Structures are given as structure tokens and as C-alpha cells.
Amino acid sequence: MAVVRTPRERWVEQGLRALAAGGPDAVRVEALAKDLGVTKGGFYGHFADREALLEAMLDTWERESTDEVLERVEREGGDPRTRIARAGVLTFSSDRLLPIDLAVRDWARRDEAVAARLRRVDERRMGLLRELIGTFCADPDEVEARALIAFCLAIGEHFLVTGHGGRTRAQVLARAADLLLDRPPRTS
């Protein structure tokens, strides 16, 4: 009878869950094996060491949060404002990508190699924003400012703990998006 090995993708996925929950220090082979209900011996059939797993996790995060998001935004089409909104929702609203993204950002503060990868991901994201905002805003300085504000809003709003003077967070975010995307205010 053949021994069924835990697939490599399951190790990566469990590692990403651990990263999102507790940062890179939470990504431990023994703990992952326990969470997967397997022995850690199978880990070494896929990875030389923990560092190789961490690299594979970052590869997966980068692919899912840029390549796959950008492919889906292009495939589903729409006007530039719709595509910007879709990219933001896919990246910063999901229960999967958002916690991983925030954990990678925290990790990048202490690890230059992770910071370099995060810069590459953020450059691709900003590139999309610049391109799409540039379709309805002609001033390059304003395009850059709007792209930066949009990106900062998408990330930073998850860290703010504040009230909004009788408005819901969703209402304020919707109005901020309208301002950034040069849309008329929505009526309730």
C-alpha cells in the first residue's frame, strides 16, 4: 500500500494561515504538522527547510494578490472605476488575502527580503491604479496623489479605530471612493 503524502499546497496554505494569525514566528513545521494532522516527516519531502516554505508562501501570496487579481480584473472588464473597485475588493476585502497581506506588511518591517518583495507587489498594484486613474484624470501629479491616497485608504482603514460622526464606516469609505474616483456622491 502506497503512503499518501500531504500535498505541498496544503503545507503552504497552512503556513499562510499561521502567518496571517501570528506572523512569521507562528510558521513552525511542528505546529503546521499538528494542525494538518500529519507528522512533520512529510514536510521534508517538499521543502528543504522552513525558509523554503516561507519562500513558497510568499510566492503564493504574490501570485494570488497580484497575478490572479490583475487577471481577474482584466477578464471581468468594466470601466476604469469599476476595475479599480474590483481590484480593491479582491485584494483588501477578502477573509483570505487581507490578513495575509497585513501580516506580510508587518513582516517586511523586520526583513529586507520580504520588504523587497512587498515593494514589487505594491509597485504592480500602484501601476494598475496609475493606469486606470489616468484614464479620467489628465494631471500626472494628481494621478499619483489619487493612487497613493486610494492605496493608503485600502490598507490604512483596517487600522483605524474611530467613529464617523453618525455615519457608518461603509458610508465614509463609499464617499471617499467617490471622491478618489471622481464620481458624484451616491444618494441613500
C-alpha positions as CSV (number, residue, x, y, z in Angstrom):
1,M,0.0,0.0,0.0
2,A,1.4,3.4,-1.0
3,V,1.9,6.1,1.5
4,V,-0.1,9.2,0.7
5,R,1.9,12.3,1.3
6,T,0.4,15.6,2.4
7,P,0.4,17.8,-0.8
8,R,2.8,20.7,-0.9
9,E,0.0,23.1,-1.4
10,R,-1.6,22.1,2.0
11,W,1.7,22.9,3.8
12,V,1.8,26.3,2.0
13,E,-1.8,27.0,2.8
14,Q,-1.5,26.1,6.4
15,G,1.7,28.2,6.6
16,L,-0.2,31.2,5.2
17,R,-3.0,30.7,7.8
18,A,-0.4,30.6,10.5
19,L,1.3,33.7,9.1
20,A,-2.0,35.6,9.0
21,A,-2.8,34.6,12.6
22,G,0.6,35.1,14.2
23,G,3.2,36.4,11.9
24,P,6.3,34.6,10.6
25,D,7.2,33.3,14.0
26,A,4.0,31.3,14.1
27,V,5.1,29.4,11.0
28,R,6.7,26.3,12.6
29,V,7.0,23.0,10.9
30,E,5.9,21.0,14.0
31,A,2.9,23.2,14.6
32,L,1.8,23.1,11.0
33,A,2.1,19.3,11.0
34,K,-0.1,19.1,14.1
35,D,-2.7,21.4,12.5
36,L,-2.7,19.3,9.4
37,G,-2.9,16.1,11.5
38,V,0.3,14.6,10.0
39,T,3.8,14.0,11.0
40,K,6.5,16.6,10.1
41,G,8.5,14.0,8.2
42,G,6.4,14.6,5.0
43,F,7.3,18.3,5.1
44,Y,10.9,17.5,4.1
45,G,9.7,15.7,1.0
46,H,8.5,19.1,-0.3
47,F,10.8,21.6,1.4
48,A,14.5,21.6,2.3
49,D,13.8,23.7,5.4
50,R,11.5,26.3,7.0
51,E,13.0,29.0,4.8
52,A,12.0,27.2,1.7
53,L,8.4,27.0,3.0
54,L,8.4,30.7,3.8
55,E,9.6,31.5,0.3
56,A,6.9,29.2,-1.2
57,M,4.3,31.0,1.0
58,L,5.5,34.4,-0.3
59,D,5.4,33.1,-3.9
60,T,1.8,32.0,-3.4
61,W,0.8,35.3,-1.7
62,E,2.4,37.3,-4.5
63,R,0.8,35.2,-7.3
64,E,-2.7,35.4,-5.7
65,S,-2.6,39.0,-4.7
66,T,-1.2,40.4,-7.9
67,D,-1.2,38.0,-10.9
68,E,-4.6,36.4,-10.1
69,V,-6.2,39.7,-9.1
70,L,-4.9,41.5,-12.1
71,E,-6.0,38.7,-14.4
72,R,-9.5,38.6,-12.9
73,V,-9.8,42.4,-13.1
74,E,-8.9,42.3,-16.8
75,R,-11.1,39.3,-17.6
76,E,-14.2,40.7,-15.9
77,G,-13.6,44.1,-17.6
78,G,-15.7,47.2,-17.0
79,D,-14.9,50.8,-17.0
80,P,-11.7,52.0,-15.2
81,R,-13.6,52.9,-12.0
82,T,-15.2,49.5,-11.8
83,R,-11.9,47.8,-12.4
84,I,-10.2,49.8,-9.6
85,A,-13.0,49.0,-7.2
86,R,-12.9,45.3,-8.1
87,A,-9.1,45.2,-7.6
88,G,-9.5,46.7,-4.2
89,V,-12.3,44.3,-3.1
90,L,-10.4,41.3,-4.4
91,T,-7.2,42.3,-2.5
92,F,-8.3,44.1,0.6
93,S,-11.8,42.8,1.5
94,S,-11.3,39.1,1.5
95,D,-11.0,36.9,4.5
96,R,-8.1,35.2,2.8
97,L,-5.9,37.8,1.2
98,L,-6.3,40.8,3.5
99,P,-5.0,39.0,6.7
100,I,-2.0,37.6,4.8
101,D,-1.3,41.0,3.2
102,L,-1.3,42.7,6.5
103,A,0.9,40.1,8.0
104,V,3.4,40.4,5.1
105,R,3.5,44.2,5.6
106,D,4.3,43.7,9.3
107,W,6.9,41.1,8.5
108,A,8.5,43.4,5.9
109,R,9.3,45.9,8.6
110,R,11.8,43.4,10.0
111,D,13.0,41.5,6.9
112,E,14.6,43.3,3.9
113,A,14.0,40.4,1.5
114,V,10.3,40.4,2.4
115,A,10.3,44.2,2.1
116,A,11.8,43.9,-1.4
117,R,9.0,41.5,-2.4
118,L,6.4,43.8,-0.9
119,R,7.8,46.7,-2.9
120,R,7.4,44.7,-6.1
121,V,3.8,43.8,-5.2
122,D,2.9,47.3,-4.3
123,E,4.5,48.7,-7.5
124,R,2.3,46.4,-9.5
125,R,-0.7,47.5,-7.6
126,M,0.2,51.2,-7.9
127,G,0.9,50.7,-11.6
128,L,-2.7,49.5,-12.1
129,L,-4.1,52.4,-10.1
130,R,-1.9,54.9,-12.1
131,E,-3.0,53.4,-15.4
132,L,-6.7,53.3,-14.6
133,I,-6.9,56.7,-12.8
134,G,-5.0,58.2,-15.7
135,T,-8.0,57.4,-17.9
136,F,-10.1,60.0,-16.2
137,C,-7.5,62.3,-14.7
138,A,-5.0,64.0,-17.0
139,D,-2.7,65.7,-14.5
140,P,0.2,63.2,-13.7
141,D,0.7,64.7,-10.2
142,E,-3.0,64.3,-9.4
143,V,-2.9,60.7,-10.8
144,E,-0.1,59.9,-8.5
145,A,-1.7,61.6,-5.5
146,R,-5.1,59.8,-6.1
147,A,-3.3,56.5,-6.5
148,L,-1.4,56.9,-3.2
149,I,-4.4,58.1,-1.3
150,A,-6.5,55.2,-2.7
151,F,-3.8,52.6,-1.7
152,C,-3.3,54.2,1.7
153,L,-7.0,54.1,2.3
154,A,-7.3,50.5,1.3
155,I,-4.6,49.5,3.7
156,G,-4.9,52.1,6.5
157,E,-8.6,51.9,7.1
158,H,-8.1,48.5,8.6
159,F,-6.0,50.0,11.4
160,L,-8.3,53.0,12.3
161,V,-10.4,52.8,15.3
162,T,-12.6,55.9,15.1
163,G,-16.2,57.0,14.8
164,H,-17.5,58.9,11.9
165,G,-19.9,61.4,13.4
166,G,-23.1,59.5,12.9
167,R,-22.0,57.9,9.6
168,T,-21.1,54.2,9.2
169,R,-17.6,53.2,8.2
170,A,-19.1,51.8,5.0
171,Q,-20.7,55.2,4.2
172,V,-17.5,57.1,4.7
173,L,-15.5,54.6,2.7
174,A,-18.0,54.8,-0.2
175,R,-17.8,58.6,-0.2
176,A,-14.0,58.5,-0.1
177,A,-14.0,56.2,-3.1
178,D,-16.4,58.5,-4.9
179,L,-14.0,61.4,-4.3
180,L,-10.9,59.5,-5.4
181,L,-12.6,58.1,-8.5
182,D,-14.2,61.4,-9.4
183,R,-17.8,60.1,-9.1
184,P,-20.8,62.0,-8.0
185,P,-22.0,61.3,-4.4
186,R,-24.3,58.4,-4.1
187,T,-27.8,59.1,-2.8
188,S,-29.1,57.0,0.0
